[in-house]
Amino acid sequence: MSRDLNALRDAADRVGLPFDYLQRLAQAEAPDPQDPEGTGTLAKQLTIVFDHYMAKCLANSDPVTALRDFGFEESAETLAKAR
């Protein structure tokens, strides 16, 4: 991993993001033998970002509204129908 864990902890505290979230983003930059040119790094990071915000929405007291607020219209509609 290219970033020092203490630097990540400091960054997490400074900006108010969870340390685990920043750590997962940093780990997505780690060299991957199956992707030596690193062309999949952005896709891995975007998956982590999506996962983070989806989890925040689903943990909200009103997950349907939270999903809609983040633009996840189809997911909000599916969840609303399932309730």
MDAnalysis code that builds the backbone (N, CA, C; Angstrom):
import MDAnalysis as mda
import numpy as np

u = mda.Universe.empty(249, n_residues=83, atom_resindex=np.repeat(np.arange(83), 3), trajectory=True)
u.add_TopologyAttr("name", ["N", "CA", "C"] * 83)
u.add_TopologyAttr("resid", np.arange(1, 84))
u.add_TopologyAttr("resname", ["MET", "SER", "ARG", "ASP", "LEU", "ASN", "ALA", "LEU", "ARG", "ASP", "ALA", "ALA", "ASP", "ARG", "VAL", "GLY", "LEU", "PRO", "PHE", "ASP", "TYR", "LEU", "GLN", "ARG", "LEU", "ALA", "GLN", "ALA", "GLU", "ALA", "PRO", "ASP", "PRO", "GLN", "ASP", "PRO", "GLU", "GLY", "THR", "GLY", "THR", "LEU", "ALA", "LYS", "GLN", "LEU", "THR", "ILE", "VAL", "PHE", "ASP", "HIS", "TYR", "MET", "ALA", "LYS", "CYS", "LEU", "ALA", "ASN", "SER", "ASP", "PRO", "VAL", "THR", "ALA", "LEU", "ARG", "ASP", "PHE", "GLY", "PHE", "GLU", "GLU", "SER", "ALA", "GLU", "THR", "LEU", "ALA", "LYS", "ALA", "ARG"])
u.atoms.positions = np.array([
    [0.854, -1.170, 0.000],
    [0.000, 0.000, 0.000],
    [0.897, 1.229, 0.000],
    [0.567, 2.182, -0.839],
    [1.427, 3.343, -1.029],
    [1.296, 4.372, 0.088],
    [0.280, 4.301, 0.866],
    [0.084, 5.310, 1.911],
    [0.333, 4.707, 3.295],
    [0.925, 5.483, 4.139],
    [1.189, 5.104, 5.513],
    [-0.138, 5.069, 6.286],
    [-0.318, 4.051, 7.125],
    [-1.575, 3.919, 7.879],
    [-1.818, 5.105, 8.798],
    [-0.762, 5.636, 9.396],
    [-0.937, 6.802, 10.270],
    [-1.404, 8.017, 9.478],
    [-0.889, 8.167, 8.263],
    [-1.330, 9.278, 7.413],
    [-2.803, 9.111, 7.053],
    [-3.222, 7.863, 6.813],
    [-4.638, 7.613, 6.515],
    [-5.518, 7.910, 7.725],
    [-5.055, 7.527, 8.916],
    [-5.827, 7.828, 10.136],
    [-5.960, 9.337, 10.324],
    [-4.872, 10.053, 10.121],
    [-4.908, 11.515, 10.237],
    [-5.879, 12.112, 9.224],
    [-5.833, 11.608, 7.990],
    [-6.734, 12.113, 6.950],
    [-8.185, 11.814, 7.306],
    [-8.442, 10.616, 7.811],
    [-9.809, 10.242, 8.195],
    [-10.330, 11.164, 9.291],
    [-9.502, 11.429, 10.275],
    [-9.901, 12.332, 11.365],
    [-10.125, 13.749, 10.853],
    [-9.255, 14.186, 9.958],
    [-9.308, 15.560, 9.450],
    [-10.565, 15.813, 8.624],
    [-10.949, 14.859, 7.789],
    [-12.089, 15.088, 6.892],
    [-13.386, 14.445, 7.371],
    [-13.311, 13.635, 8.416],
    [-14.525, 13.040, 8.968],
    [-15.028, 11.822, 8.221],
    [-14.148, 11.163, 7.476],
    [-14.525, 9.921, 6.802],
    [-14.040, 8.737, 7.625],
    [-14.723, 7.606, 7.537],
    [-14.263, 6.431, 8.273],
    [-12.877, 5.972, 7.783],
    [-12.036, 5.607, 8.721],
    [-10.694, 5.126, 8.387],
    [-10.760, 3.913, 7.464],
    [-11.660, 2.979, 7.759],
    [-11.766, 1.770, 6.932],
    [-12.075, 2.102, 5.476],
    [-12.885, 3.099, 5.260],
    [-13.239, 3.521, 3.907],
    [-11.998, 4.019, 3.165],
    [-11.235, 4.907, 3.800],
    [-10.017, 5.406, 3.174],
    [-8.985, 4.297, 2.972],
    [-8.922, 3.380, 3.915],
    [-7.992, 2.267, 3.793],
    [-8.357, 1.374, 2.600],
    [-9.634, 1.119, 2.420],
    [-10.072, 0.313, 1.275],
    [-9.759, 1.021, -0.041],
    [-9.951, 2.334, -0.096],
    [-9.610, 3.086, -1.309],
    [-8.112, 2.997, -1.603],
    [-7.307, 3.129, -0.553],
    [-5.856, 3.050, -0.736],
    [-5.440, 1.650, -1.181],
    [-6.061, 0.614, -0.625],
    [-5.725, -0.755, -1.003],
    [-6.099, -1.042, -2.453],
    [-7.090, -0.350, -2.958],
    [-7.491, -0.547, -4.353],
    [-6.386, -0.099, -5.311],
    [-5.477, 0.752, -4.835],
    [-4.356, 1.212, -5.648],
    [-3.193, 0.223, -5.654],
    [-3.228, -0.755, -4.765],
    [-2.115, -1.707, -4.656],
    [-1.933, -2.464, -5.973],
    [-0.688, -2.735, -6.329],
    [-0.442, -3.490, -7.562],
    [-1.168, -4.837, -7.555],
    [-1.724, -5.175, -8.686],
    [-2.474, -6.418, -8.847],
    [-1.806, -7.226, -9.961],
    [-1.307, -8.428, -9.664],
    [-0.633, -9.216, -10.692],
    [-1.531, -9.528, -11.894],
    [-2.832, -9.536, -11.678],
    [-3.755, -9.808, -12.780],
    [-4.049, -8.549, -13.598],
    [-3.602, -7.402, -13.096],
    [-3.804, -6.130, -13.788],
    [-2.520, -5.313, -13.669],
    [-1.434, -5.762, -14.317],
    [-0.130, -5.117, -14.123],
    [-0.078, -3.653, -14.548],
    [-0.935, -3.229, -15.462],
    [-0.930, -1.834, -15.897],
    [-1.832, -0.952, -15.044],
    [-2.584, -1.551, -14.130],
    [-3.437, -0.787, -13.226],
    [-4.677, -0.204, -13.872],
    [-5.116, -0.794, -14.970],
    [-6.278, -0.247, -15.666],
    [-7.580, -0.468, -14.900],
    [-7.594, -1.370, -13.943],
    [-8.808, -1.635, -13.172],
    [-8.875, -0.888, -11.855],
    [-7.870, -0.061, -11.560],
    [-7.825, 0.644, -10.277],
    [-9.034, 1.553, -10.082],
    [-9.365, 2.340, -11.076],
    [-10.503, 3.251, -10.945],
    [-11.797, 2.480, -10.730],
    [-11.981, 1.378, -11.437],
    [-13.190, 0.570, -11.261],
    [-13.271, 0.017, -9.845],
    [-12.133, -0.424, -9.298],
    [-12.132, -0.932, -7.919],
    [-12.489, 0.190, -6.942],
    [-11.927, 1.376, -7.156],
    [-12.215, 2.492, -6.258],
    [-13.667, 2.938, -6.364],
    [-14.210, 2.973, -7.568],
    [-15.618, 3.355, -7.730],
    [-16.552, 2.337, -7.077],
    [-16.177, 1.073, -7.116],
    [-16.974, 0.042, -6.436],
    [-16.984, 0.288, -4.936],
    [-15.849, 0.683, -4.388],
    [-15.761, 0.971, -2.950],
    [-16.613, 2.191, -2.601],
    [-16.548, 3.225, -3.431],
    [-17.359, 4.432, -3.200],
    [-18.847, 4.085, -3.252],
    [-19.246, 3.314, -4.269],
    [-20.643, 2.901, -4.397],
    [-21.079, 2.116, -3.167],
    [-20.265, 1.164, -2.755],
    [-20.577, 0.339, -1.587],
    [-20.747, 1.204, -0.340],
    [-19.868, 2.185, -0.167],
    [-19.917, 3.068, 0.997],
    [-21.241, 3.840, 1.049],
    [-21.611, 4.455, -0.075],
    [-22.828, 5.262, -0.087],
    [-24.094, 4.407, -0.057],
    [-24.051, 3.244, -0.674],
    [-25.206, 2.347, -0.608],
    [-25.430, 1.900, 0.842],
    [-24.355, 1.558, 1.546],
    [-24.469, 1.154, 2.947],
    [-25.015, 2.292, 3.803],
    [-24.557, 3.533, 3.548],
    [-25.076, 4.683, 4.291],
    [-26.577, 4.832, 4.062],
    [-27.011, 4.656, 2.836],
    [-28.439, 4.781, 2.519],
    [-29.254, 3.709, 3.226],
    [-28.785, 2.484, 3.153],
    [-29.551, 1.374, 3.729],
    [-29.572, 1.412, 5.249],
    [-28.584, 2.054, 5.870],
    [-28.547, 2.177, 7.324],
    [-29.355, 3.371, 7.814],
    [-29.822, 4.211, 6.927],
    [-30.593, 5.397, 7.267],
    [-31.952, 4.986, 7.838],
    [-32.535, 5.839, 8.655],
    [-33.849, 5.528, 9.226],
    [-34.932, 5.460, 8.142],
    [-34.734, 6.149, 7.035],
    [-35.637, 6.074, 5.888],
    [-34.794, 5.754, 4.649],
    [-34.467, 4.477, 4.463],
    [-33.556, 4.115, 3.382],
    [-34.077, 4.444, 1.985],
    [-35.385, 4.396, 1.775],
    [-35.941, 4.687, 0.456],
    [-35.664, 6.141, 0.080],
    [-35.922, 7.051, 0.999],
    [-35.658, 8.466, 0.745],
    [-34.161, 8.714, 0.584],
    [-33.352, 8.075, 1.417],
    [-31.898, 8.248, 1.321],
    [-31.387, 7.766, -0.040],
    [-31.897, 6.643, -0.510],
    [-31.493, 6.151, -1.827],
    [-31.874, 7.146, -2.921],
    [-33.071, 7.685, -2.822],
    [-33.511, 8.678, -3.813],
    [-32.655, 9.939, -3.751],
    [-32.300, 10.361, -2.536],
    [-31.473, 11.558, -2.377],
    [-30.110, 11.403, -3.051],
    [-29.580, 10.189, -3.074],
    [-28.289, 9.933, -3.719],
    [-28.441, 9.578, -5.193],
    [-29.666, 9.549, -5.678],
    [-29.885, 9.278, -7.095],
    [-30.052, 7.818, -7.452],
    [-30.185, 6.962, -6.454],
    [-30.375, 5.531, -6.690],
    [-31.873, 5.239, -6.839],
    [-32.467, 5.805, -7.871],
    [-33.918, 5.723, -8.073],
    [-34.424, 4.282, -8.201],
    [-33.752, 3.486, -9.017],
    [-34.216, 2.111, -9.240],
    [-34.133, 1.288, -7.958],
    [-33.051, 1.471, -7.216],
    [-32.896, 0.753, -5.949],
    [-33.952, 1.202, -4.941],
    [-34.240, 2.497, -4.908],
    [-35.270, 3.025, -4.003],
    [-36.625, 2.437, -4.345],
    [-36.941, 2.395, -5.626],
    [-38.228, 1.839, -6.053],
    [-38.351, 0.363, -5.711],
    [-37.299, -0.388, -5.923],
    [-37.306, -1.817, -5.599],
    [-37.489, -2.032, -4.102],
    [-36.777, -1.243, -3.289],
    [-36.903, -1.372, -1.844],
    [-38.292, -0.964, -1.368],
    [-38.855, 0.086, -1.961],
    [-40.186, 0.538, -1.583],
    [-41.224, -0.550, -1.883],
    [-41.080, -1.223, -3.003],
    [-42.010, -2.299, -3.352],
    [-41.858, -3.505, -2.443],
    [-40.644, -3.752, -1.967],
    [-40.392, -4.914, -1.118],
    [-40.904, -4.724, 0.294],
    [-41.135, -3.490, 0.684],
    [-41.586, -3.220, 2.063],
    [-42.991, -3.533, 2.237],
])
